[in-house]
């Protein structure tokens, strides 16, 4: 038998192999967990509202007047109600 067969270094290395693997796996899980948390926070903070702004009552009134759906007198009367 050679000196390497029962060397304490080899016994310690092979006898303790689950511990380094466990530490490595836990480290990877921790990195993935933290990365996911940071990416979720960053995506929420940098969201850009791509929706068009809602039309106001005045916008709708102006469009109806421009299309000829209402005349000038109706436009002025409804405009007073909208702005009041």
MODELLER restraints for C-alpha pairs under 7 A, 6 or more apart:
rsr = mdl.restraints
at = mdl.atoms
rsr.add(forms.Gaussian(group=physical.xy_distance, feature=features.Distance(at['CA:57:A'], at['CA:82:A']), mean=6.91, stdev=0.5))
rsr.add(forms.Gaussian(group=physical.xy_distance, feature=features.Distance(at['CA:64:A'], at['CA:70:A']), mean=6.29, stdev=0.5))
rsr.add(forms.Gaussian(group=physical.xy_distance, feature=features.Distance(at['CA:65:A'], at['CA:71:A']), mean=6.51, stdev=0.5))
rsr.add(forms.Gaussian(group=physical.xy_distance, feature=features.Distance(at['CA:65:A'], at['CA:75:A']), mean=6.59, stdev=0.5))
